[in-house]
Amino acid sequence: MKCSVPLRWLSTLLFILCVSGVAHAVEIHTLINAKCQKVSGVVVAVDEQQVRLIGLDGTSQTWRRDDIVSVVLHKAVDNPIPAVTLDGALRSVLYDVYLNSSDPPAFTGWAVQFIEELVVFFDLGGRTHVLSYEDIHRMREPEVPAMVIMPHAPLTLHFPSDYVECQNLANSGGVPPSRIIGDRVKVSDYFDTFANHYLALDSFRERTFLYAKPFLFDERTRLGLLYMRHRSPLLPVYIHWSTGRPYAFQSFMLIGGAPVLWLPSVDPAVVVWSDLKSHVFHATFLVNPFAIPAGTTIYGAGAIEPRTRRDRHTESSFNYLILMGGDYGPWSASVGTYYPARFIRMLPLERDVRANRAALVFRARATFQQLTLRALYFRTRQSSANGRGLGDGNGGTYETEGVPYALSEDAVRLGATVDAFETQGSLDAVATQGTYDEVPAFDLAFRHLQLGLTISREFGHYVRMNVHLNYHVEHNEFTSATAVNSSDSRAELDYGGAFEFQF
């Protein structure tokens, strides 16, 4: 059998499809078996065993692949099917196709053809649509009537006698075939390719349930310079970028000093931060590059200085954080471990409580097109009974002297990010409450509240500006071994911003 495809005509057709997004040509498959019986229609599903079509009479037709000995393809300018009877077989592969999360479905139809990375859909109005995977926001099962009437034009298919082995099918008029596949091996290969495309499409459709948006991270690379009036990080510069494909594996990476969404603090911190997303699974990794591995002293070695030299003071840092969990649509939940550290000063005593015991972290998120909500809970319980972790601020340890201590700390972080009017705004609140007991030195009870506001906006294509406002309310109560009580309360407004270059 001969196979002929006019290259110039095909190139023109592909150009029209890619530019316009709507095609008027419908591809008609005619399946022929060894008994020279045939069925003609639009292919809507192929698997390892069967080929499913909408016959030209509008009914569902299913043929075993092993029975097909040849295939004849025709291009119909207009839809030739007058009406479709939607039985269970056709409904199972019919989808509402959404191009935007906030809009109704663009159309309801079947995937009928695949051209490299493009998918051709045949809708209930008899029209065809050509989309790339990046164009599709999601695919859902529709609610449709039992029968749909379509605009159509009668069609006669031409089967030339010199190309078709079954002479009983040959005729002398009508639309000529665009391609004939007459070898069983080629027929098998042809439908194998078709089946693989349908598997890929079904996998893609499944992932649209598991991703809140086609691409979850900022797709542009940014280099930022950060300044804060009171609490700038040790390294006030950062870079972040992302990789991956829509509804597929995606990752985000940030290195440097920047505000971090997943810590119990609104202050910027120097981190190595990575977020990963693949299918139902997601993960977050945060590392303090100055304190690796877990349990490494942070303040005692002098790498990070406490932010104030007040006589009564406490603040927290961390070694690393790991979160893992799953997603379904906009909803996300994860759990992980967190290795916090806490610096405490009650002159003349200083303590560097190192994390040799993991704390627990729980996170919940809801991600919509222009709104993201997040909530985190951090739970820390550590004492001399479950491991080392107490230092004197100079890298030394009190464990050999048998000093018992217990640290109990709970923190909750709630936040929201809104995109509107080409501006992004983020608001976060962090409430921390805890106690530190050390016998016979002193006890500490602390309650801290932090509020953080970030407003971000692009100015041109390559520049972005961020404004940061952070408000802190801290209350600490110290009780010394001599029964002398003291409290330390203060409020502080910190402000600054970041200048980002976008690539």
Wavefront OBJ file of the C-alpha trace (Angstrom):
o trace
v 0.000 0.000 0.000
v 1.165 3.527 -0.730
v 1.142 6.342 1.776
v 1.118 9.906 0.537
v 0.999 13.115 2.601
v 1.501 16.432 0.770
v 4.196 18.092 2.894
v 3.362 21.636 1.843
v -0.335 21.151 2.662
v 0.486 19.607 6.057
v 2.884 22.433 6.964
v 0.254 25.010 6.094
v -2.334 23.161 8.178
v -0.039 22.972 11.206
v 0.707 26.680 10.943
v -2.999 27.484 10.900
v -3.631 25.193 13.852
v -0.889 26.639 16.009
v -1.749 30.254 15.266
v -5.521 30.173 15.404
v -6.107 27.462 18.021
v -9.244 26.340 16.139
v -9.131 24.047 13.139
v -11.942 23.237 10.739
v -10.544 19.956 9.428
v -11.793 16.751 11.064
v -9.720 13.592 10.655
v -11.869 10.593 9.712
v -10.478 7.101 10.284
v -11.811 4.139 8.338
v -10.900 0.803 9.922
v -10.936 -2.256 7.647
v -10.783 -5.883 8.791
v -9.763 -9.087 6.972
v -13.338 -9.651 5.767
v -13.303 -6.260 4.042
v -15.777 -4.867 6.538
v -15.257 -1.260 7.544
v -16.301 1.406 9.995
v -15.637 5.135 9.551
v -15.599 7.794 12.220
v -13.593 9.997 14.559
v -11.189 8.179 16.893
v -11.731 9.207 20.534
v -9.777 6.542 22.464
v -7.107 3.899 21.839
v -5.639 1.422 24.304
v -3.651 -1.814 23.972
v -6.707 -3.819 22.942
v -9.274 -1.554 21.315
v -9.960 1.478 19.154
v -13.044 3.531 19.987
v -14.697 5.838 17.459
v -17.696 8.047 16.990
v -19.147 6.548 13.828
v -20.371 8.790 11.036
v -23.881 7.838 12.147
v -23.144 9.308 15.608
v -22.987 6.040 17.549
v -20.147 4.579 19.561
v -18.055 1.999 17.666
v -15.364 -0.187 19.232
v -13.034 -2.487 17.264
v -10.375 -4.873 18.482
v -6.971 -3.758 17.299
v -6.054 -7.316 16.250
v -8.940 -7.286 13.749
v -7.723 -4.176 11.909
v -5.689 -4.908 8.792
v -5.645 -1.427 7.232
v -6.568 2.159 8.004
v -7.648 4.906 5.609
v -7.546 8.525 6.761
v -9.555 11.403 5.278
v -9.569 15.113 6.086
v -13.084 16.520 6.265
v -13.317 20.296 6.036
v -16.632 20.351 7.942
v -18.059 18.081 10.596
v -19.783 15.111 8.881
v -21.583 13.784 11.992
v -25.181 15.056 12.357
v -25.725 13.927 15.971
v -23.962 11.924 18.666
v -25.594 9.426 20.988
v -23.633 9.722 24.219
v -23.461 6.256 25.730
v -21.194 5.309 28.625
v -18.235 4.521 26.371
v -18.250 7.997 24.806
v -18.999 9.795 28.066
v -15.986 8.182 29.755
v -13.574 9.981 27.409
v -15.507 13.262 27.064
v -14.159 16.246 29.024
v -14.859 19.833 29.913
v -11.636 21.618 28.975
v -10.734 24.732 30.985
v -8.205 27.261 29.762
v -8.351 29.446 32.878
v -9.243 28.679 36.475
v -11.760 31.507 36.810
v -13.598 30.953 33.525
v -16.221 28.334 32.578
v -15.006 25.486 30.349
v -13.883 26.665 26.933
v -15.522 23.640 25.329
v -16.589 20.043 25.914
v -15.020 17.459 23.648
v -12.853 14.457 22.913
v -9.126 14.287 22.208
v -8.987 12.991 18.636
v -5.485 13.688 17.339
v -1.965 14.410 18.561
v 0.651 16.458 16.695
v 3.934 16.388 18.617
v 3.173 18.458 21.760
v -0.269 19.547 20.507
v -3.632 17.953 21.228
v -6.576 18.244 18.824
v -10.020 18.191 20.454
v -13.349 17.564 18.700
v -16.153 19.330 20.584
v -19.914 18.863 20.852
v -20.448 21.659 18.356
v -18.547 19.813 15.643
v -15.531 22.116 15.882
v -11.903 21.175 16.463
v -9.493 22.920 18.813
v -5.723 22.650 18.869
v -4.031 23.218 22.224
v -0.663 22.631 23.786
v -0.554 21.121 27.261
v 0.535 24.501 28.608
v -2.745 26.012 27.343
v -4.914 23.606 29.346
v -5.714 24.491 32.933
v -7.712 21.370 33.757
v -9.986 18.664 32.303
v -13.115 17.497 34.099
v -15.971 15.083 33.406
v -19.009 17.004 32.110
v -22.745 16.787 32.615
v -24.222 16.254 29.130
v -27.561 15.086 27.646
v -28.069 11.662 26.088
v -27.882 13.056 22.548
v -26.279 16.124 21.008
v -27.245 17.602 17.629
v -24.295 19.044 15.699
v -23.978 21.411 12.748
v -22.731 19.200 9.928
v -22.210 18.784 6.197
v -22.772 15.481 4.352
v -19.562 13.713 3.370
v -18.641 11.048 0.850
v -15.337 9.269 1.378
v -13.396 8.238 -1.698
v -11.667 4.839 -1.656
v -9.606 4.571 -4.869
v -9.448 1.092 -6.370
v -5.697 1.254 -6.968
v -4.991 1.922 -3.265
v -7.602 -0.197 -1.509
v -7.223 -3.968 -1.516
v -10.929 -4.542 -0.818
v -12.496 -3.831 -4.168
v -16.002 -3.954 -2.696
v -15.125 -0.725 -0.863
v -13.755 1.110 -3.877
v -15.748 4.013 -5.310
v -15.189 6.813 -7.775
v -16.112 10.041 -5.978
v -15.828 12.002 -2.744
v -13.029 13.335 -0.570
v -9.751 11.557 -1.420
v -7.763 9.894 1.363
v -4.906 11.816 2.979
v -3.140 8.645 4.124
v -3.513 4.872 3.793
v -1.842 2.407 6.158
v -2.100 -1.058 4.670
v 0.542 -3.064 6.542
v -0.407 -4.801 9.800
v 2.912 -3.877 11.437
v 2.480 -0.226 10.489
v -1.114 -0.299 11.680
v 0.045 -1.684 15.011
v 2.782 0.946 15.299
v 0.316 3.672 14.383
v -2.124 2.729 17.120
v 0.686 2.104 19.616
v 1.663 5.741 19.180
v -1.960 6.762 19.523
v -2.337 4.708 22.722
v 0.812 6.257 24.232
v -0.544 9.740 23.558
v -3.834 8.877 25.255
v -1.955 7.505 28.258
v 0.055 10.721 28.456
v -3.119 12.798 28.195
v -4.830 10.796 30.928
v -1.774 11.212 33.147
v -1.860 14.936 32.453
v -5.578 15.089 33.269
v -4.944 13.286 36.553
v -2.235 15.783 37.458
v -4.636 18.683 36.937
v -6.389 17.372 40.063
v -3.116 17.382 42.004
v -1.746 20.818 41.120
v -3.398 24.016 42.333
v -1.953 25.849 39.322
v -0.075 24.607 36.246
v 3.155 26.073 37.634
v 3.296 26.755 41.372
v 6.481 28.793 41.632
v 7.719 32.103 40.306
v 9.021 31.238 36.854
v 11.440 34.172 36.585
v 14.944 34.198 38.018
v 15.477 37.037 40.481
v 18.589 38.558 42.024
v 17.676 40.683 45.047
v 19.472 43.186 47.283
v 17.838 43.440 50.716
v 17.958 46.140 53.388
v 16.204 46.203 56.771
v 16.563 49.062 59.250
v 17.136 46.884 62.322
v 17.220 43.199 61.389
v 19.055 42.759 58.110
v 20.465 39.262 57.581
v 24.190 38.610 57.690
v 24.150 38.183 53.888
v 21.717 40.809 52.488
v 21.597 39.436 48.948
v 19.739 36.486 47.445
v 18.990 34.764 44.185
v 16.123 32.446 43.379
v 15.033 30.497 40.327
v 12.705 27.674 39.334
v 12.744 24.758 36.910
v 10.256 22.249 35.561
v 7.149 22.031 33.408
v 3.445 22.766 33.993
v 1.662 19.874 35.722
v 4.958 17.994 35.971
v 8.042 17.998 38.187
v 8.776 21.532 39.396
v 11.330 22.990 41.772
v 12.177 26.305 43.401
v 15.565 27.307 44.810
v 16.648 30.315 46.874
v 20.114 31.040 48.242
v 20.931 34.051 50.421
v 19.287 36.330 52.943
v 15.557 36.831 52.381
v 12.179 36.495 54.138
v 11.208 32.823 54.400
v 7.584 31.691 54.473
v 8.170 28.450 56.385
v 10.002 29.637 59.534
v 8.496 30.878 62.826
v 9.847 34.365 62.124
v 8.980 37.159 59.708
v 12.553 38.462 59.775
v 14.751 37.665 56.757
v 17.223 34.830 57.284
v 20.196 33.446 55.402
v 19.086 30.103 54.004
v 19.440 27.520 51.306
v 15.788 26.934 50.443
v 14.341 24.375 48.054
v 10.715 23.506 47.262
v 9.838 20.477 45.115
v 6.566 19.380 43.554
v 5.891 16.174 41.614
v 2.466 14.577 41.115
v 0.773 14.279 44.520
v 4.044 14.734 46.414
v 5.727 17.936 47.563
v 8.690 18.701 49.806
v 10.405 21.691 51.393
v 14.022 21.853 52.547
v 15.497 24.773 54.516
v 19.104 24.851 55.682
v 21.004 27.402 57.735
v 24.384 27.397 55.939
v 26.140 28.672 59.084
v 24.944 25.759 61.231
v 25.139 22.344 59.608
v 24.430 19.611 60.758
v 21.661 19.516 63.353
v 22.878 20.368 66.828
v 25.629 22.665 65.564
v 26.022 25.713 67.762
v 24.778 28.919 66.141
v 25.465 31.709 68.603
v 28.219 30.104 70.647
v 30.720 29.944 67.774
v 30.179 33.589 66.913
v 28.976 33.009 63.345
v 25.706 34.774 64.170
v 25.544 37.512 66.764
v 22.389 38.069 68.827
v 20.509 41.047 67.412
v 20.753 43.065 70.645
v 23.105 43.394 73.590
v 20.383 44.001 76.148
v 20.870 42.400 79.556
v 17.621 40.416 79.233
v 17.026 38.859 75.842
v 16.029 35.698 73.968
v 15.792 34.880 70.266
v 15.617 31.793 68.050
v 17.338 30.392 64.991
v 17.521 26.956 63.353
v 19.774 24.337 61.777
v 17.421 22.951 59.156
v 13.796 22.116 58.384
v 12.271 19.352 56.273
v 8.602 19.150 55.261
v 6.943 16.507 53.098
v 3.329 15.966 52.179
v 0.679 15.705 49.509
v -1.666 17.896 47.465
v -5.091 17.602 45.946
v -6.165 20.552 43.872
v -5.773 23.739 45.934
v -5.415 21.860 49.240
v -2.056 20.868 50.652
v -0.869 19.314 53.921
v 2.590 18.336 55.122
v 4.503 17.349 58.211
v 8.178 17.380 59.007
v 11.012 17.944 61.418
v 12.657 21.143 62.510
v 15.880 21.676 64.454
v 15.568 24.992 66.304
v 18.077 26.773 68.497
v 17.436 29.428 71.138
v 19.754 32.053 72.589
v 19.032 33.265 76.126
v 20.784 36.065 78.003
v 20.261 36.993 81.648
v 23.497 38.653 82.548
v 25.908 37.466 83.663
v 24.540 34.179 82.253
v 24.167 33.313 78.562
v 22.769 30.119 77.084
v 22.956 28.685 73.573
v 20.326 25.912 73.554
v 21.280 23.741 70.626
v 18.886 21.382 68.848
v 19.945 17.805 69.302
v 16.313 16.732 69.283
v 13.937 17.271 66.383
v 10.903 19.478 66.769
v 7.679 18.801 64.864
v 6.249 21.030 62.134
v 2.791 20.851 60.557
v 1.770 22.895 57.538
v -1.518 23.419 55.680
v -2.012 25.483 52.527
v -4.764 26.518 50.150
v -3.623 27.861 46.786
v -5.992 29.584 44.391
v -5.376 31.610 41.259
v -4.895 34.953 43.040
v -4.971 33.968 46.713
v -2.787 31.720 48.851
v -3.483 30.859 52.499
v -1.004 29.116 54.794
v -0.811 27.928 58.388
v 2.101 26.339 60.282
v 2.537 24.961 63.769
v 5.962 24.386 65.371
v 6.283 22.243 68.512
v 9.577 22.041 70.439
v 10.225 19.885 73.492
v 13.834 19.413 74.611
v 15.568 18.703 77.898
v 18.793 17.392 79.387
v 17.081 14.002 79.718
v 16.753 13.469 75.950
v 20.114 14.640 74.697
v 22.800 17.266 74.823
v 22.054 20.733 73.642
v 22.949 23.299 76.317
v 25.882 25.652 75.812
v 27.230 28.670 77.655
v 27.290 30.990 74.624
v 30.970 30.327 74.000
v 30.697 26.848 72.552
v 31.092 25.085 75.878
v 28.672 22.629 77.448
v 27.127 22.261 80.865
v 26.115 18.640 80.424
v 29.228 17.318 82.162
v 28.325 19.436 85.188
v 24.905 17.817 85.355
v 22.864 20.966 84.852
v 19.270 19.950 84.101
v 17.149 22.103 81.806
v 13.886 21.870 79.875
v 12.748 23.900 76.882
v 9.103 23.948 75.798
v 8.064 26.120 72.874
v 5.023 26.430 70.583
v 4.717 28.728 67.583
v 1.899 29.310 65.114
v 2.282 31.141 61.829
v -0.693 32.273 59.714
v -0.334 34.046 56.394
v -1.963 35.050 53.144
v -0.707 36.254 49.764
v -2.926 38.159 47.337
v -2.260 39.082 43.694
v -4.332 42.028 42.474
v -3.866 45.059 40.243
v -0.417 43.849 39.134
v 0.714 43.981 42.775
v 1.402 41.190 45.242
v 0.759 41.609 48.953
v 1.668 39.181 51.754
v 0.634 39.387 55.396
v 1.931 37.007 58.084
v 1.449 36.734 61.833
v 3.631 34.588 64.116
v 2.763 33.939 67.760
v 5.346 32.161 69.950
v 5.009 31.063 73.559
v 7.410 29.017 75.607
v 9.319 28.347 78.792
v 12.915 27.539 79.654
v 13.669 26.029 83.077
v 17.193 25.502 84.386
v 17.952 24.418 87.911
v 19.431 26.134 89.831
v 20.260 29.073 87.524
v 17.014 30.682 86.308
v 13.680 30.224 84.586
v 12.311 32.054 81.565
v 8.791 32.484 80.185
v 8.389 34.273 76.861
v 5.560 35.427 74.602
v 6.404 36.957 71.229
v 4.134 38.273 68.481
v 5.361 39.191 65.000
v 3.499 40.810 62.120
v 5.022 41.006 58.654
v 3.747 42.826 55.572
v 5.352 42.654 52.122
v 4.180 44.588 49.070
v 5.778 43.667 45.747
v 5.376 45.189 42.303
v 7.142 45.073 38.954
v 8.462 48.247 37.352
v 9.143 47.364 33.763
v 10.190 43.923 32.630
v 13.489 43.613 34.491
v 12.967 45.373 37.830
v 10.849 44.516 40.859
v 10.583 46.348 44.180
v 9.575 44.844 47.534
v 8.621 46.840 50.627
v 8.865 45.052 54.001
v 7.234 46.153 57.264
v 7.745 43.980 60.361
v 6.331 44.685 63.799
v 7.562 42.819 66.903
v 6.060 42.653 70.392
v 8.196 40.665 72.850
v 7.564 39.938 76.509
v 10.063 37.938 78.596
v 9.850 37.062 82.299
v 12.994 35.934 84.093
v 13.216 34.359 87.531
v 16.711 33.930 88.932
v 18.008 31.507 91.558
v 18.012 34.346 94.076
v 14.227 34.768 93.577
v 14.752 38.080 91.808
v 12.092 38.515 89.159
v 12.493 40.719 86.133
v 10.531 41.233 82.972
v 11.495 42.603 79.624
v 8.861 43.979 77.248
v 9.404 45.895 74.067
v 7.862 46.682 70.712
v 9.838 47.388 67.573
v 8.921 48.419 64.046
v 11.377 47.234 61.437
v 11.181 48.337 57.830
v 13.109 48.038 54.614
v 12.869 46.618 51.154
v 14.485 44.709 48.352
v 15.485 45.715 44.856
v 15.265 42.767 42.453
v 16.607 42.234 38.961
v 14.455 39.823 36.943
v 15.743 37.634 34.173
l 1 2 3 4 5 6 7 8 9 10 11 12 13 14 15 16 17 18 19 20 21 22 23 24 25 26 27 28 29 30 31 32 33 34 35 36 37 38 39 40 41 42 43 44 45 46 47 48 49 50 51 52 53 54 55 56 57 58 59 60 61 62 63 64 65 66 67 68 69 70 71 72 73 74 75 76 77 78 79 80 81 82 83 84 85 86 87 88 89 90 91 92 93 94 95 96 97 98 99 100 101 102 103 104 105 106 107 108 109 110 111 112 113 114 115 116 117 118 119 120 121 122 123 124 125 126 127 128 129 130 131 132 133 134 135 136 137 138 139 140 141 142 143 144 145 146 147 148 149 150 151 152 153 154 155 156 157 158 159 160 161 162 163 164 165 166 167 168 169 170 171 172 173 174 175 176 177 178 179 180 181 182 183 184 185 186 187 188 189 190 191 192 193 194 195 196 197 198 199 200 201 202 203 204 205 206 207 208 209 210 211 212 213 214 215 216 217 218 219 220 221 222 223 224 225 226 227 228 229 230 231 232 233 234 235 236 237 238 239 240 241 242 243 244 245 246 247 248 249 250 251 252 253 254 255 256 257 258 259 260 261 262 263 264 265 266 267 268 269 270 271 272 273 274 275 276 277 278 279 280 281 282 283 284 285 286 287 288 289 290 291 292 293 294 295 296 297 298 299 300 301 302 303 304 305 306 307 308 309 310 311 312 313 314 315 316 317 318 319 320 321 322 323 324 325 326 327 328 329 330 331 332 333 334 335 336 337 338 339 340 341 342 343 344 345 346 347 348 349 350 351 352 353 354 355 356 357 358 359 360 361 362 363 364 365 366 367 368 369 370 371 372 373 374 375 376 377 378 379 380 381 382 383 384 385 386 387 388 389 390 391 392 393 394 395 396 397 398 399 400 401 402 403 404 405 406 407 408 409 410 411 412 413 414 415 416 417 418 419 420 421 422 423 424 425 426 427 428 429 430 431 432 433 434 435 436 437 438 439 440 441 442 443 444 445 446 447 448 449 450 451 452 453 454 455 456 457 458 459 460 461 462 463 464 465 466 467 468 469 470 471 472 473 474 475 476 477 478 479 480 481 482 483 484 485 486 487 488 489 490 491 492 493 494 495 496 497 498 499 500 501 502 503
